[in-house]
Amino acid sequence: MTLEQLFQEHDLELTHEVREMFRENRSTLILPSKVEAKLKYIPKTELLSIDSDEETAKELILIILSNFSDTFYKSTTNYATEEQKDGYKVLNAEILKGQVKLYSNKTSPYNTILKLLIKIGIIEKGRNYSAELRSNEYRLTKTFFGKGTVKYNIKTDVLRKKQQRVEESNLRKVLACPIAYNELLNRPKIKFPTEEEAKDYLIELSKNGITNKRGKKIIYLNKRNKEDFKDSVFVEDYLQILSYLQKIVLPFIISDNGGNRVITSFNFLPSVLRPLITVDGQKLCEADYSCLHPNITQFIYGGTNNEIITHNKVAEYLGITRTEAKIEHLSFFNKPWSTMMYSPLFKYYASNEMTMMANIYKSKEEYGYKQTSKDCFHFETEIMRDNVKEMRSKGITVVYCFDALYTPKNTLEEVREIMNTTALEYGLLTTVS
């Protein structure tokens, strides 16, 4: 099906900018740097064990390797697990199987590819599959991890057609989702800074002692050792993340467990770099729901105080700083119950929201500890979907970032008003800052 037909199917406009964006990025992969060159040294017999055509075999290997393009980015995020910090990624066997299965009458070569990649030193295996816990873990070896990413244009007809089917399937989901469609239209309008602009900006922040949102110092290494700077973030890492995210074009929608949130190159961008982004040449201002997930949790799980939860209120009660309360709120309700009990926030909620905490405990016991975050993400996505639809109906430009929207300064107050009205209609005790 053509792009025009897909957009017509959803009664949506295919703009010239979006059409050109697709034309430039059709049938492409994002790969870890240097891996393609390594494939030149694979013996012909090894390639023929994957596919009867050598070039097809190489591109099947590259499709598997494209799964590792985001591992460095994920290792730097605030929510990274210890395994992710070490570069490991959980790879689901069924997904891998589908990515490289070409013929219905033949076994998928994904396992052969993984073994070969381990053999030639591109990846290494971590923890094994554990029923109902995780799939097998793998990571790039040190030669390839953290060395940047490149775009690759698929050359073989059979894999180009397969990739186009994958892209079409994802595009259907995007067009059916108001948030994702809005971000698809935004993508050609968004201008990222050049590497030099970002580097100069970050070095200036470092010189002025500015920290990121988690209070970590920004350090320009300039060939110095990371180990000499504890609890810091690095200019060089930010630049590599920027380079990777600029290559992401199409929004994608994560699983039901993640609340069907929409992922884009903008909302994955570290917050310290967002002031450098422009849309249609205009700088953006943030309209952010205050303490959204704690207030959603209070609403869903039967909070009885009927008062807005704020980071300041919780911090004052516990005798900690607002920053400490805000950082802990990012993960508190997503944790297993046994881990929640060791959080400084547990005392506040156990004392002030006993019914809510009892309901959370029951939910985690019955459905697993991740159910709380799943419920919150779903609720958040519903609210933001309504907000984006309302903004678009009024011709207001907004860029989605999970529980926040970014907009030019001249529409900021109107955006705040709409977001506050939506929260009120849902019965949520939160306002936009």
N, C-alpha and C positions, 0 to 999 in steps of 0.2 A: 504494500500500500504506500502511496506517495505521501509526502509531508502535507500537501494541500488536502488530500482526502482525509488524513487523520485529524487535521484541525477542523475541517468541515463536519466530520462525524460528531465533534463535540460543540459545533456551532461557535467556534472561536476564530479569531483573526490570526492569520499567519503574517506577521509583519516582515518587511524586507530585511530588517536587522536580524531577526531570528532565523530567517531562511539562510542568510549568508553565514551566520554562526554555525548552523548545522552543516552547511556545505564544507566549511573549513575543518570541521571536526568529525566528519563521518568516518566510521570504521577505524577509530584510533584507540590506542592503549596508552596508559601512563605506566612507565616501567622504571624500576630502579636503574640508576646510571651504571654503565659498564657491563650489564649482564648480557646484552646482545652480542658484544664483542667476544665474550667468553664462549658462546655457542659455536664459534668458528672452529674450535678445537675438538668438538665432539666427533668421534669416529662415525663413519657412515653406518656401520652395523648397529650402533646404538640408536641412531635416528630412525633407521628402518624398523626397529622394534616398536616404535611409536606409531609410525605411519609409512605407507609404501612410497610416499613422496617426501623427499628430504626437506624441501622448503615448508611444506605443510607441517611436518614434524617440528621444525624449529619454531614455527608460529604457535603451535599448540603449547610448546614449552614456555613461550613468552606470555601466553594467556594465563598460565598458572603463575608465572612470576609477577604478573600485574597485580596479583592479590597482595603483594608485599610493598607496593608503592606508598602506602600510607603508614607503614609501621614506624618510621622515624617520627612523623607528625604525632602519632598516637602516643609515642614514648614520652613526649614532652608535655602532654596535657595534664590538667589538674586531677582528672579522674582516672588516670592510668593505673592499672594494677601493677604489682611488682614485676609480673611476667612481661607486661607490655612495656614497662620501663626498660627492660632488658631486650626489647625488640621482638618478643615472641607474639605470634598471632595464632588464634584458634582457627583452623580451617575445616569446615564441614565436608565430610567425604561426599555426601550426596550433591552438594553444590559444585564441588570440584569435578565430580563425575559428569555432570551436565555441561560444565564449561567446555570440556574437550571431547565429548562424545560426538562423533560425526556420522556413524553408521549404526542403524538399528540392529544389525546382525553381528556387530562386533562389540567386544568389551571396551569400555572406556579406558584410555591409556593413562589416566591421572596417576595411578599408583606407580606405574613404570616411570613416569616423568619425575615424581617426587624422589624416587630412589636414585634416579640419574642425577638430579640436582644435588642430592646429598653426596653422591659419589664424586662429583666434579668440584665440590666445595663452594657451591653458591648458597645453599641453605643448610641448616642443621636442625635436627629434631629436638623438641623439648619434651614436655610431659605427654604421656600417652592418653588415648581415649579413656574416658571414665563414664560409665553409664549414668545418664541423667545429670551429669555435671558439665562435661566439656568434650569436644572433639580433640583430635591430636593437635599439638602445638608445633609450630616451626618458626624459624627466624632466618633472616639473611646472615651470612657470616660477616665477620668484621671487614672483609675486603669490600663488601657492597653496602653494608648498613650505614646510613647517614651520609651517603655520598651524593645525594641529590636524585632528581628524577628527570626523565626525558619523555617526549611524546614519540609514539611509533605508529606509522601508518601501515595497517595490515595490507599485505600484497597479494596473497593467494585468494583466488575467487571463492573457494569453498568457505574459507574462514571470514572473508569480508561479508559474505551473505549471512553467515551465522551471527557475526557481530551486529549486523544491521537488524536482524530479528530481535536480538537482545535490546538494542537501542529503541526499537519500535515498541517493545513490551514496556520498557521503562517510560517512554514518552506517553503512552496511553495512561499510565498511572498519574503522570505529571499533569496532563490535560484534564483529568477528572478531579484534581485537587485544587481548590482556589488558591491556597498558599503557594503551591509549587508552580502553578501557571503564572502567578504574579511574579515569582522569582525568575521564571524562564524569560518573561518580557523584560525584567530588570537587567539580566546578565549582559546583554550587549551595551547597555547604558552605563554599566559600572566601570569606572577607571581605577585600576590598581596603580600604586606608585611604582616607579622603576626601582631596580635594586639599589641604585645609587641614592635616590631620594629617600628610600626607607633606611638605608645604612646611615646617612647623615642625620636623619631624624632620631634614630635610636641612639646614636652616639651622643647626640645633644641631650637626650633624656638621661643617659648614663652620667654625663658630666654634671648634670644638675641634680643628681641624686634621686631622680624619680623612680619609683618602684612600680611593679605591675599590680593588678587588683589583689593579689594575694600577699602583697607586701614584700616581694622578692626584688633584690637589687638587679638592675639591668647592667650587664658587664660586656664590654667589648674585649674579647680575648686577644685578638691580634697575635695569634700563634702561641699564646700562653696556655698553661694547663688548666683544664676545667676543675681538676681536683683541688686546685688552690683557692677556689671560690665556692664555699659552701652556701647552700640555700640561695642560689642566684639563678637568673636566667640570662641567656647569652644572645648578643646581637647576631652572631653567625647562625644560630639555630633559628631565630626569627626570620632571617633572610631565606633560609632553606625552606621553611614552612610557607612563606609567601610565594616562592617559586613553584612549589607543589600545588598550592591552592589556585594559583592563576591558571593552571592547566585543567581544572575541573570546570566543565561548561554546563552540563545538564544537571538540574537538581535531582535528587533521588529521595525516596520516602522509605524510612527505616521500618522495621518490622512492627507487628502489633505489640510486642513486648516493650518497644521503645515509644509507644504511644502514637505511632505513625507520624512522628515529627519529620519535617522536611530538612534535608541537609543541603547546604549550598557552599560555594567558595567563600561567601561573605560571612555566614554565621559560624564557620569553622575558623575564621581569621582571629588570631589573638587580639584581644581588646585594645592593646596598646597601639596596634597598627590601624584600627578602624578610623581614627581621625584623618588619615591620609586618603581615604576613599572618597570619590565624588560620584554622583549620579547626574547625568546630563550637565556636568560641569559644576554642580552645587555640592557644597559640604553638607554633611548630614548631622542631625541632632538626635539623641536617644530619648525615647519615651518608654520607660521601663516600669513594669508592675513591681511594687514594693513587696518584698518578702512573699512572693506568689505561692511557692510550693507549701510552706507552712500554713498559709491561709487556705489553700486548696485542701490540704490534709485535714485541717480543722473542720472544713465544710463536709468532706466526704465521710469522715470517721466519727462524726457526732460530737464535735467540740461544743461545750456548754457555756463558755464565757461570753460569747457574743461580742467579743472585742477584737479589733484588728491586732494581729501579731506583728510586731516590728523587731528588727534587730536591736534597736535601742532599748526597748522594753525588756527583752530577754537578757541583754548584756547587763543592764542596771540591776536586775533581780539577782543575777549570778555573780556580780562583781567582776566581770571580765570586760574587755574592750568590745566596741561595736564590730571591729574588724574580725575579732576572734569569733563572735557570734555569727557573723555573716558567713565566714568560711565554713564553720561547722554546720550551718544550715544547708550548705550545698549538698551534703551527703548524709545528714543525720537520719532522715526517714527512709533512705534507700538501704540502710545497713541491716544485717541480721539482728534480731532482738538482743542476742547476747553481746553484740558489739555496741548497740545503742546504749546499753546500760553503763558502758564505760565512758560515754561522751559527757562533757560538762553540761550539755543541754538536757540530759535525761532528768536531772533534778527539777528543772523548771517545768517540764511537761508532766512529769509524774505528780507534781504538787498542784499544778493549775489546770490540767486537762486529764483527769483520771479516766473518765469515760472514753475519751478519744484514744488514750494509750491502751486501754483494755481492748478496744475494737481493733487497733493496729496489731496488737499481740495475737489476737484470734485470727486475723487475716493472714499474718505471716505464718502462723502454725498450720493453717488449713491449705493455703495456696502457695506457700513459699515466700521467702523474705523479699523477693523482688516485686511482689504484688503491689506494695505501697507506691513505689516509683512508677510502675505501669499505670496505676489508676491516676496518679498526678499528671503524668505525661499526656494521657488521653484527654483529661479535663483541660489542660493547658492548650492542647492542639485545637480542641473545639472552640475555646474562647478566641484564640488567635485567628482561626478560620473565619469566624463571624466578623472580627475586626477588619481583616483584610478585604473581605467582600464588601463591607460598608465603605471602606476607604476607596476602593476601586469604583464603586457606584457614584462616588462624589468626585472622581477624577483626582484623588490625592495620591501622590507618589509615596509609597512606603516600602522599606526593605525589611524583610522578616529576619528576626534573630531570636527564635524560641519564645521567651516570655517578654520580648521587647520588640519595638518597631523603630526604625530609623527613618527620618523624613527631613526635608529641607526646613530651615528655620522658619520660613513664612507660613508653614502649615503645622508647626509643632503644637500650638495650643489647640487647634481643632482635632488633631490626632489624640492628644491627651483626653480631651472631652469625650470623644467617641469611645476610647478604651475604658474610661471610668464608667460611662453609661452601660457598656457591655458587662463589666464586672458587677454592677448593681443589678442588672437584669438576671444574672446568674445567681445572685445572692451571696457573692463573695465579698468579704471584708478586706478589701485592699484598694489602694489608689495608685495612680501613676506618678512617678517622680520625674 
